Amino acid sequence: MPQHAQITRVCRDCDGFATVAITAGTRHADGSRATLRVTCPACKGTGHTVPVALVRTGR
């Protein structure tokens, strides 16, 4: 029997690229670029999300 892989949901805000490096435009003394590491605030740097729990609404 074939095994079914679990489907991990990719974060819709970052498309799975949870951490990016942004260049600041300046350079260090050795010539390398100064970068900032930014993580996705929606998935907190994991790249995937958990299924949304069913929410019961009532009056």
mmCIF file of the N, C-alpha and C atoms, coordinates in Angstrom:
data_MODEL
# 
_entry.id   MODEL 
# 
loop_
_atom_site.group_PDB 
_atom_site.id 
_atom_site.type_symbol 
_atom_site.label_atom_id 
_atom_site.label_alt_id 
_atom_site.label_comp_id 
_atom_site.label_asym_id 
_atom_site.label_entity_id 
_atom_site.label_seq_id 
_atom_site.pdbx_PDB_ins_code 
_atom_site.Cartn_x 
_atom_site.Cartn_y 
_atom_site.Cartn_z 
_atom_site.occupancy 
_atom_site.B_iso_or_equiv 
_atom_site.pdbx_formal_charge 
_atom_site.auth_seq_id 
_atom_site.auth_comp_id 
_atom_site.auth_asym_id 
_atom_site.auth_atom_id 
_atom_site.pdbx_PDB_model_num 
ATOM 1   N N  . MET A 1 1  ? 0.834   -1.179 0.000  1.00 0.00 ? 1  MET A N  1 
ATOM 2   C CA . MET A 1 1  ? 0.000   0.000  0.000  1.00 0.00 ? 1  MET A CA 1 
ATOM 3   C C  . MET A 1 1  ? 0.876   1.238  0.000  1.00 0.00 ? 1  MET A C  1 
ATOM 4   N N  . PRO A 1 2  ? 0.481   2.243  -0.742 1.00 0.00 ? 2  PRO A N  1 
ATOM 5   C CA . PRO A 1 2  ? 1.260   3.478  -0.745 1.00 0.00 ? 2  PRO A CA 1 
ATOM 6   C C  . PRO A 1 2  ? 1.070   4.250  0.561  1.00 0.00 ? 2  PRO A C  1 
ATOM 7   N N  . GLN A 1 3  ? 2.112   4.916  0.970  1.00 0.00 ? 3  GLN A N  1 
ATOM 8   C CA . GLN A 1 3  ? 2.055   5.737  2.165  1.00 0.00 ? 3  GLN A CA 1 
ATOM 9   C C  . GLN A 1 3  ? 1.726   7.167  1.758  1.00 0.00 ? 3  GLN A C  1 
ATOM 10  N N  . HIS A 1 4  ? 0.836   7.775  2.480  1.00 0.00 ? 4  HIS A N  1 
ATOM 11  C CA . HIS A 1 4  ? 0.450   9.148  2.193  1.00 0.00 ? 4  HIS A CA 1 
ATOM 12  C C  . HIS A 1 4  ? 1.224   10.093 3.100  1.00 0.00 ? 4  HIS A C  1 
ATOM 13  N N  . ALA A 1 5  ? 1.836   11.097 2.503  1.00 0.00 ? 5  ALA A N  1 
ATOM 14  C CA . ALA A 1 5  ? 2.578   12.091 3.273  1.00 0.00 ? 5  ALA A CA 1 
ATOM 15  C C  . ALA A 1 5  ? 1.613   13.122 3.833  1.00 0.00 ? 5  ALA A C  1 
ATOM 16  N N  . GLN A 1 6  ? 1.920   13.594 5.024  1.00 0.00 ? 6  GLN A N  1 
ATOM 17  C CA . GLN A 1 6  ? 1.100   14.646 5.601  1.00 0.00 ? 6  GLN A CA 1 
ATOM 18  C C  . GLN A 1 6  ? 1.376   15.951 4.862  1.00 0.00 ? 6  GLN A C  1 
ATOM 19  N N  . ILE A 1 7  ? 0.336   16.689 4.628  1.00 0.00 ? 7  ILE A N  1 
ATOM 20  C CA . ILE A 1 7  ? 0.462   17.964 3.922  1.00 0.00 ? 7  ILE A CA 1 
ATOM 21  C C  . ILE A 1 7  ? 0.696   19.056 4.953  1.00 0.00 ? 7  ILE A C  1 
ATOM 22  N N  . THR A 1 8  ? 1.847   19.718 4.864  1.00 0.00 ? 8  THR A N  1 
ATOM 23  C CA . THR A 1 8  ? 2.095   20.851 5.743  1.00 0.00 ? 8  THR A CA 1 
ATOM 24  C C  . THR A 1 8  ? 1.645   22.112 5.030  1.00 0.00 ? 8  THR A C  1 
ATOM 25  N N  . ARG A 1 9  ? 0.897   22.917 5.711  1.00 0.00 ? 9  ARG A N  1 
ATOM 26  C CA . ARG A 1 9  ? 0.355   24.129 5.107  1.00 0.00 ? 9  ARG A CA 1 
ATOM 27  C C  . ARG A 1 9  ? 1.415   25.216 5.100  1.00 0.00 ? 9  ARG A C  1 
ATOM 28  N N  . VAL A 1 10 ? 1.671   25.759 3.935  1.00 0.00 ? 10 VAL A N  1 
ATOM 29  C CA . VAL A 1 10 ? 2.658   26.817 3.772  1.00 0.00 ? 10 VAL A CA 1 
ATOM 30  C C  . VAL A 1 10 ? 2.024   28.130 4.198  1.00 0.00 ? 10 VAL A C  1 
ATOM 31  N N  . CYS A 1 11 ? 2.790   28.930 4.889  1.00 0.00 ? 11 CYS A N  1 
ATOM 32  C CA . CYS A 1 11 ? 2.310   30.235 5.354  1.00 0.00 ? 11 CYS A CA 1 
ATOM 33  C C  . CYS A 1 11 ? 1.913   31.089 4.153  1.00 0.00 ? 11 CYS A C  1 
ATOM 34  N N  . ARG A 1 12 ? 0.715   31.652 4.187  1.00 0.00 ? 12 ARG A N  1 
ATOM 35  C CA . ARG A 1 12 ? 0.253   32.445 3.048  1.00 0.00 ? 12 ARG A CA 1 
ATOM 36  C C  . ARG A 1 12 ? 0.872   33.841 3.022  1.00 0.00 ? 12 ARG A C  1 
ATOM 37  N N  . ASP A 1 13 ? 1.442   34.280 4.124  1.00 0.00 ? 13 ASP A N  1 
ATOM 38  C CA . ASP A 1 13 ? 2.056   35.604 4.149  1.00 0.00 ? 13 ASP A CA 1 
ATOM 39  C C  . ASP A 1 13 ? 3.462   35.601 3.555  1.00 0.00 ? 13 ASP A C  1 
ATOM 40  N N  . CYS A 1 14 ? 4.231   34.539 3.820  1.00 0.00 ? 14 CYS A N  1 
ATOM 41  C CA . CYS A 1 14 ? 5.624   34.523 3.356  1.00 0.00 ? 14 CYS A CA 1 
ATOM 42  C C  . CYS A 1 14 ? 5.892   33.453 2.294  1.00 0.00 ? 14 CYS A C  1 
ATOM 43  N N  . ASP A 1 15 ? 4.895   32.628 1.951  1.00 0.00 ? 15 ASP A N  1 
ATOM 44  C CA . ASP A 1 15 ? 5.032   31.566 0.945  1.00 0.00 ? 15 ASP A CA 1 
ATOM 45  C C  . ASP A 1 15 ? 6.115   30.557 1.303  1.00 0.00 ? 15 ASP A C  1 
ATOM 46  N N  . GLY A 1 16 ? 6.377   30.357 2.568  1.00 0.00 ? 16 GLY A N  1 
ATOM 47  C CA . GLY A 1 16 ? 7.359   29.375 3.001  1.00 0.00 ? 16 GLY A CA 1 
ATOM 48  C C  . GLY A 1 16 ? 8.766   29.928 3.177  1.00 0.00 ? 16 GLY A C  1 
ATOM 49  N N  . PHE A 1 17 ? 9.006   31.162 2.739  1.00 0.00 ? 17 PHE A N  1 
ATOM 50  C CA . PHE A 1 17 ? 10.305  31.807 2.941  1.00 0.00 ? 17 PHE A CA 1 
ATOM 51  C C  . PHE A 1 17 ? 10.212  32.629 4.220  1.00 0.00 ? 17 PHE A C  1 
ATOM 52  N N  . ALA A 1 18 ? 10.394  31.964 5.353  1.00 0.00 ? 18 ALA A N  1 
ATOM 53  C CA . ALA A 1 18 ? 10.095  32.570 6.638  1.00 0.00 ? 18 ALA A CA 1 
ATOM 54  C C  . ALA A 1 18 ? 11.132  33.580 7.104  1.00 0.00 ? 18 ALA A C  1 
ATOM 55  N N  . THR A 1 19 ? 12.382  33.426 6.693  1.00 0.00 ? 19 THR A N  1 
ATOM 56  C CA . THR A 1 19 ? 13.435  34.345 7.104  1.00 0.00 ? 19 THR A CA 1 
ATOM 57  C C  . THR A 1 19 ? 14.138  34.876 5.866  1.00 0.00 ? 19 THR A C  1 
ATOM 58  N N  . VAL A 1 20 ? 14.301  36.178 5.795  1.00 0.00 ? 20 VAL A N  1 
ATOM 59  C CA . VAL A 1 20 ? 14.980  36.802 4.659  1.00 0.00 ? 20 VAL A CA 1 
ATOM 60  C C  . VAL A 1 20 ? 16.098  37.691 5.163  1.00 0.00 ? 20 VAL A C  1 
ATOM 61  N N  . ALA A 1 21 ? 17.087  37.922 4.309  1.00 0.00 ? 21 ALA A N  1 
ATOM 62  C CA . ALA A 1 21 ? 18.179  38.847 4.626  1.00 0.00 ? 21 ALA A CA 1 
ATOM 63  C C  . ALA A 1 21 ? 18.047  40.059 3.713  1.00 0.00 ? 21 ALA A C  1 
ATOM 64  N N  . ILE A 1 22 ? 17.958  41.222 4.296  1.00 0.00 ? 22 ILE A N  1 
ATOM 65  C CA . ILE A 1 22 ? 17.804  42.468 3.544  1.00 0.00 ? 22 ILE A CA 1 
ATOM 66  C C  . ILE A 1 22 ? 19.091  43.259 3.673  1.00 0.00 ? 22 ILE A C  1 
ATOM 67  N N  . THR A 1 23 ? 19.630  43.688 2.528  1.00 0.00 ? 23 THR A N  1 
ATOM 68  C CA . THR A 1 23 ? 20.856  44.488 2.589  1.00 0.00 ? 23 THR A CA 1 
ATOM 69  C C  . THR A 1 23 ? 20.512  45.911 2.993  1.00 0.00 ? 23 THR A C  1 
ATOM 70  N N  . ALA A 1 24 ? 21.351  46.485 3.828  1.00 0.00 ? 24 ALA A N  1 
ATOM 71  C CA . ALA A 1 24 ? 21.123  47.831 4.329  1.00 0.00 ? 24 ALA A CA 1 
ATOM 72  C C  . ALA A 1 24 ? 21.753  48.889 3.427  1.00 0.00 ? 24 ALA A C  1 
ATOM 73  N N  . GLY A 1 25 ? 22.555  48.462 2.448  1.00 0.00 ? 25 GLY A N  1 
ATOM 74  C CA . GLY A 1 25 ? 23.181  49.408 1.544  1.00 0.00 ? 25 GLY A CA 1 
ATOM 75  C C  . GLY A 1 25 ? 24.560  49.849 2.003  1.00 0.00 ? 25 GLY A C  1 
ATOM 76  N N  . THR A 1 26 ? 24.935  49.548 3.213  1.00 0.00 ? 26 THR A N  1 
ATOM 77  C CA . THR A 1 26 ? 26.258  49.911 3.726  1.00 0.00 ? 26 THR A CA 1 
ATOM 78  C C  . THR A 1 26 ? 27.155  48.689 3.728  1.00 0.00 ? 26 THR A C  1 
ATOM 79  N N  . ARG A 1 27 ? 28.449  48.922 3.899  1.00 0.00 ? 27 ARG A N  1 
ATOM 80  C CA . ARG A 1 27 ? 29.413  47.831 3.925  1.00 0.00 ? 27 ARG A CA 1 
ATOM 81  C C  . ARG A 1 27 ? 30.216  47.881 5.216  1.00 0.00 ? 27 ARG A C  1 
ATOM 82  N N  . HIS A 1 28 ? 30.679  46.700 5.638  1.00 0.00 ? 28 HIS A N  1 
ATOM 83  C CA . HIS A 1 28 ? 31.557  46.602 6.799  1.00 0.00 ? 28 HIS A CA 1 
ATOM 84  C C  . HIS A 1 28 ? 32.981  46.986 6.384  1.00 0.00 ? 28 HIS A C  1 
ATOM 85  N N  . ALA A 1 29 ? 33.875  47.065 7.348  1.00 0.00 ? 29 ALA A N  1 
ATOM 86  C CA . ALA A 1 29 ? 35.263  47.442 7.067  1.00 0.00 ? 29 ALA A CA 1 
ATOM 87  C C  . ALA A 1 29 ? 35.960  46.423 6.157  1.00 0.00 ? 29 ALA A C  1 
ATOM 88  N N  . ASP A 1 30 ? 35.539  45.149 6.214  1.00 0.00 ? 30 ASP A N  1 
ATOM 89  C CA . ASP A 1 30 ? 36.169  44.130 5.369  1.00 0.00 ? 30 ASP A CA 1 
ATOM 90  C C  . ASP A 1 30 ? 35.568  44.063 3.971  1.00 0.00 ? 30 ASP A C  1 
ATOM 91  N N  . GLY A 1 31 ? 34.549  44.871 3.687  1.00 0.00 ? 31 GLY A N  1 
ATOM 92  C CA . GLY A 1 31 ? 33.950  44.926 2.359  1.00 0.00 ? 31 GLY A CA 1 
ATOM 93  C C  . GLY A 1 31 ? 32.654  44.148 2.209  1.00 0.00 ? 31 GLY A C  1 
ATOM 94  N N  . SER A 1 32 ? 32.285  43.378 3.210  1.00 0.00 ? 32 SER A N  1 
ATOM 95  C CA . SER A 1 32 ? 31.036  42.622 3.123  1.00 0.00 ? 32 SER A CA 1 
ATOM 96  C C  . SER A 1 32 ? 29.853  43.551 3.397  1.00 0.00 ? 32 SER A C  1 
ATOM 97  N N  . ARG A 1 33 ? 28.698  43.168 2.902  1.00 0.00 ? 33 ARG A N  1 
ATOM 98  C CA . ARG A 1 33 ? 27.506  44.004 3.063  1.00 0.00 ? 33 ARG A CA 1 
ATOM 99  C C  . ARG A 1 33 ? 26.868  43.805 4.437  1.00 0.00 ? 33 ARG A C  1 
ATOM 100 N N  . ALA A 1 34 ? 26.319  44.878 4.958  1.00 0.00 ? 34 ALA A N  1 
ATOM 101 C CA . ALA A 1 34 ? 25.578  44.818 6.213  1.00 0.00 ? 34 ALA A CA 1 
ATOM 102 C C  . ALA A 1 34 ? 24.154  44.368 5.893  1.00 0.00 ? 34 ALA A C  1 
ATOM 103 N N  . THR A 1 35 ? 23.683  43.305 6.543  1.00 0.00 ? 35 THR A N  1 
ATOM 104 C CA . THR A 1 35 ? 22.352  42.774 6.277  1.00 0.00 ? 35 THR A CA 1 
ATOM 105 C C  . THR A 1 35 ? 21.527  42.716 7.555  1.00 0.00 ? 35 THR A C  1 
ATOM 106 N N  . LEU A 1 36 ? 20.219  42.737 7.376  1.00 0.00 ? 36 LEU A N  1 
ATOM 107 C CA . LEU A 1 36 ? 19.269  42.587 8.472  1.00 0.00 ? 36 LEU A CA 1 
ATOM 108 C C  . LEU A 1 36 ? 18.502  41.291 8.243  1.00 0.00 ? 36 LEU A C  1 
ATOM 109 N N  . ARG A 1 37 ? 18.359  40.466 9.265  1.00 0.00 ? 37 ARG A N  1 
ATOM 110 C CA . ARG A 1 37 ? 17.560  39.244 9.157  1.00 0.00 ? 37 ARG A CA 1 
ATOM 111 C C  . ARG A 1 37 ? 16.167  39.536 9.691  1.00 0.00 ? 37 ARG A C  1 
ATOM 112 N N  . VAL A 1 38 ? 15.151  39.261 8.866  1.00 0.00 ? 38 VAL A N  1 
ATOM 113 C CA . VAL A 1 38 ? 13.766  39.533 9.236  1.00 0.00 ? 38 VAL A CA 1 
ATOM 114 C C  . VAL A 1 38 ? 12.976  38.230 9.138  1.00 0.00 ? 38 VAL A C  1 
ATOM 115 N N  . THR A 1 39 ? 12.202  37.922 10.169 1.00 0.00 ? 39 THR A N  1 
ATOM 116 C CA . THR A 1 39 ? 11.364  36.726 10.157 1.00 0.00 ? 39 THR A CA 1 
ATOM 117 C C  . THR A 1 39 ? 9.902   37.116 9.975  1.00 0.00 ? 39 THR A C  1 
ATOM 118 N N  . CYS A 1 40 ? 9.133   36.205 9.407  1.00 0.00 ? 40 CYS A N  1 
ATOM 119 C CA . CYS A 1 40 ? 7.713   36.438 9.158  1.00 0.00 ? 40 CYS A CA 1 
ATOM 120 C C  . CYS A 1 40 ? 6.963   36.511 10.489 1.00 0.00 ? 40 CYS A C  1 
ATOM 121 N N  . PRO A 1 41 ? 6.205   37.581 10.721 1.00 0.00 ? 41 PRO A N  1 
ATOM 122 C CA . PRO A 1 41 ? 5.485   37.693 11.987 1.00 0.00 ? 41 PRO A CA 1 
ATOM 123 C C  . PRO A 1 41 ? 4.272   36.765 12.071 1.00 0.00 ? 41 PRO A C  1 
ATOM 124 N N  . ALA A 1 42 ? 3.752   36.326 10.931 1.00 0.00 ? 42 ALA A N  1 
ATOM 125 C CA . ALA A 1 42 ? 2.560   35.466 10.952 1.00 0.00 ? 42 ALA A CA 1 
ATOM 126 C C  . ALA A 1 42 ? 2.890   34.050 11.403 1.00 0.00 ? 42 ALA A C  1 
ATOM 127 N N  . CYS A 1 43 ? 3.974   33.472 10.863 1.00 0.00 ? 43 CYS A N  1 
ATOM 128 C CA . CYS A 1 43 ? 4.326   32.089 11.215 1.00 0.00 ? 43 CYS A CA 1 
ATOM 129 C C  . CYS A 1 43 ? 5.484   32.029 12.205 1.00 0.00 ? 43 CYS A C  1 
ATOM 130 N N  . LYS A 1 44 ? 6.008   33.178 12.582 1.00 0.00 ? 44 LYS A N  1 
ATOM 131 C CA . LYS A 1 44 ? 7.114   33.297 13.544 1.00 0.00 ? 44 LYS A CA 1 
ATOM 132 C C  . LYS A 1 44 ? 8.374   32.552 13.100 1.00 0.00 ? 44 LYS A C  1 
ATOM 133 N N  . GLY A 1 45 ? 8.624   32.579 11.790 1.00 0.00 ? 45 GLY A N  1 
ATOM 134 C CA . GLY A 1 45 ? 9.855   32.009 11.262 1.00 0.00 ? 45 GLY A CA 1 
ATOM 135 C C  . GLY A 1 45 ? 9.832   30.524 10.963 1.00 0.00 ? 45 GLY A C  1 
ATOM 136 N N  . THR A 1 46 ? 8.677   29.866 11.035 1.00 0.00 ? 46 THR A N  1 
ATOM 137 C CA . THR A 1 46 ? 8.636   28.436 10.758 1.00 0.00 ? 46 THR A CA 1 
ATOM 138 C C  . THR A 1 46 ? 8.377   28.131 9.294  1.00 0.00 ? 46 THR A C  1 
ATOM 139 N N  . GLY A 1 47 ? 7.669   28.984 8.584  1.00 0.00 ? 47 GLY A N  1 
ATOM 140 C CA . GLY A 1 47 ? 7.374   28.771 7.173  1.00 0.00 ? 47 GLY A CA 1 
ATOM 141 C C  . GLY A 1 47 ? 6.075   28.047 6.901  1.00 0.00 ? 47 GLY A C  1 
ATOM 142 N N  . HIS A 1 48 ? 5.435   27.527 7.942  1.00 0.00 ? 48 HIS A N  1 
ATOM 143 C CA . HIS A 1 48 ? 4.144   26.863 7.753  1.00 0.00 ? 48 HIS A CA 1 
ATOM 144 C C  . HIS A 1 48 ? 3.199   27.244 8.887  1.00 0.00 ? 48 HIS A C  1 
ATOM 145 N N  . THR A 1 49 ? 1.941   27.002 8.646  1.00 0.00 ? 49 THR A N  1 
ATOM 146 C CA . THR A 1 49 ? 0.928   27.354 9.632  1.00 0.00 ? 49 THR A CA 1 
ATOM 147 C C  . THR A 1 49 ? 0.177   26.110 10.061 1.00 0.00 ? 49 THR A C  1 
ATOM 148 N N  . VAL A 1 50 ? -0.475  26.180 11.180 1.00 0.00 ? 50 VAL A N  1 
ATOM 149 C CA . VAL A 1 50 ? -1.314  25.088 11.657 1.00 0.00 ? 50 VAL A CA 1 
ATOM 150 C C  . VAL A 1 50 ? -2.723  25.307 11.136 1.00 0.00 ? 50 VAL A C  1 
ATOM 151 N N  . PRO A 1 51 ? -3.483  24.240 10.930 1.00 0.00 ? 51 PRO A N  1 
ATOM 152 C CA . PRO A 1 51 ? -4.868  24.407 10.468 1.00 0.00 ? 51 PRO A CA 1 
ATOM 153 C C  . PRO A 1 51 ? -5.670  25.234 11.466 1.00 0.00 ? 51 PRO A C  1 
ATOM 154 N N  . VAL A 1 52 ? -6.528  26.041 10.940 1.00 0.00 ? 52 VAL A N  1 
ATOM 155 C CA . VAL A 1 52 ? -7.361  26.896 11.780 1.00 0.00 ? 52 VAL A CA 1 
ATOM 156 C C  . VAL A 1 52 ? -8.423  26.030 12.441 1.00 0.00 ? 52 VAL A C  1 
ATOM 157 N N  . ALA A 1 53 ? -8.559  26.155 13.731 1.00 0.00 ? 53 ALA A N  1 
ATOM 158 C CA . ALA A 1 53 ? -9.574  25.396 14.448 1.00 0.00 ? 53 ALA A CA 1 
ATOM 159 C C  . ALA A 1 53 ? -10.959 25.938 14.093 1.00 0.00 ? 53 ALA A C  1 
ATOM 160 N N  . LEU A 1 54 ? -11.882 25.050 14.077 1.00 0.00 ? 54 LEU A N  1 
ATOM 161 C CA . LEU A 1 54 ? -13.241 25.486 13.782 1.00 0.00 ? 54 LEU A CA 1 
ATOM 162 C C  . LEU A 1 54 ? -13.746 26.343 14.930 1.00 0.00 ? 54 LEU A C  1 
ATOM 163 N N  . VAL A 1 55 ? -14.264 27.471 14.580 1.00 0.00 ? 55 VAL A N  1 
ATOM 164 C CA . VAL A 1 55 ? -14.759 28.414 15.581 1.00 0.00 ? 55 VAL A CA 1 
ATOM 165 C C  . VAL A 1 55 ? -16.272 28.344 15.586 1.00 0.00 ? 55 VAL A C  1 
ATOM 166 N N  . ARG A 1 56 ? -16.842 28.131 16.752 1.00 0.00 ? 56 ARG A N  1 
ATOM 167 C CA . ARG A 1 56 ? -18.300 28.064 16.870 1.00 0.00 ? 56 ARG A CA 1 
ATOM 168 C C  . ARG A 1 56 ? -18.836 29.451 17.182 1.00 0.00 ? 56 ARG A C  1 
ATOM 169 N N  . THR A 1 57 ? -19.734 29.885 16.345 1.00 0.00 ? 57 THR A N  1 
ATOM 170 C CA . THR A 1 57 ? -20.335 31.196 16.578 1.00 0.00 ? 57 THR A CA 1 
ATOM 171 C C  . THR A 1 57 ? -21.777 30.984 17.022 1.00 0.00 ? 57 THR A C  1 
ATOM 172 N N  . GLY A 1 58 ? -22.236 31.815 17.879 1.00 0.00 ? 58 GLY A N  1 
ATOM 173 C CA . GLY A 1 58 ? -23.597 31.713 18.368 1.00 0.00 ? 58 GLY A CA 1 
ATOM 174 C C  . GLY A 1 58 ? -24.153 33.078 18.690 1.00 0.00 ? 58 GLY A C  1 
ATOM 175 N N  . ARG A 1 59 ? -25.356 33.062 19.142 1.00 0.00 ? 59 ARG A N  1 
ATOM 176 C CA . ARG A 1 59 ? -25.993 34.336 19.470 1.00 0.00 ? 59 ARG A CA 1 
ATOM 177 C C  . ARG A 1 59 ? -25.787 34.687 20.905 1.00 0.00 ? 59 ARG A C  1 
# 
